[in-house]
Amino acid sequence: MANALAPLVRRVTALDLTEEMLNAAAGFIRGNGHTNVDFVAGDAEHLPFADVSFDLVTCRIAAHHFPDTGAFAREAYRVIKPGGRLLLIDNVAPELDVLDDFYNEIEKQRDPSHVRAWKKTEWIRLLEHTGFRTEMLARFPKRFQFRDWCERSGLPADERTALEQKLLQASDAIKRYFSIETDETGGLAGFTGESAYIQAVREDK
């Protein structure tokens, strides 16, 4: 995200909880010739910045790992200037509870660092109660290739087999909703989840 924004703005601050991730990002971004990016270690729920410091705050495919998403929203509101914007992209859960529960269960089973993918309505409610005004929400399907999805989290083989069976043995309604597909051997090929892009502007309370 910082790499994409660097050519478009005067200054970017890239924040991550781990120094290793920041070092990898710095090598990649500076290797692309961008010199206007600062790298700061910090927690998204306790941002190490002064009030009204930024015109724009972005968060991409990370919020479902936050233990306290409300704290993140409040911190984002605090550091954004009045009239500034929050741009958020994350995996989202379906609105129906049974589908929400299933999606979050398989994500947690695949990656213990997963906390919760929120519903779209939950995001709108949280942001607007925090003080933002939702300007845009766009949803889009997100295809997961099962083998790659498991390998990216380092899931052991036995746990991958158990997760595969959970998906293959799901109800017909769940299989239809998530477009669960098998390969030529009868194994799990993949399924389709959902992500959302939310754009919200800070309004003074």
C-alpha positions, 0 to 999 in steps of 0.5 A: 500500500505504501509503495502504491501511494508513494508516487501520488502523495508528498509523504507516506508513513508505513506502520507495522507491528514488526520490525521484520515486516518494516525492513522487508517493506523498506527494501522493496519500496526503496528499491522501487526508487521511492524516497518519501516513505517513513517506516514506523513500528507501532500498533494500529490500536495505539497509533504513535502519532499526534492528533490530526496528523494525516490527510489519509489513513489506509488499512489493507487486508489487516483489520481481521487480525486486530484484537480490538477493531473499535480501538483501531477505528478510534485511533484512525479517527484521532489522527486524521484531520477533519475532512480527511479520509480512511480507506479500508480494504478487508475480507468481510463475512456474510450478513447471515450468522450461519455463513458468518460463523462458518467463514470465520471458523475456517479462517481461524482454523487455517490461521490462528492469528485471525481474529474476526472478519466483520460484516459490511454492516458492522463496519458501517455501524462502527465507523459511523458511531466513531465519527466517520461518514461512509462515502463509499462501500464496494464489495468484490468476490475473492477467490481462494485456491485451497492449497495456496491459501493453506501454504501461505499460513504454514498449515501442517498437513494433518490440519490442512486435511481436517480443514479440507474435510470441513469444507467438503462436508459443509451443507449444500447451502454453504457450498453454494454460497462460497462456491466450494469446488473440487478438483479432478481427484475429488479434493478441494480446489477452492472457494470464494469469499468476499472483500470490501473497500470502504471509504469514510471521511472524518466529521467532527463530532 
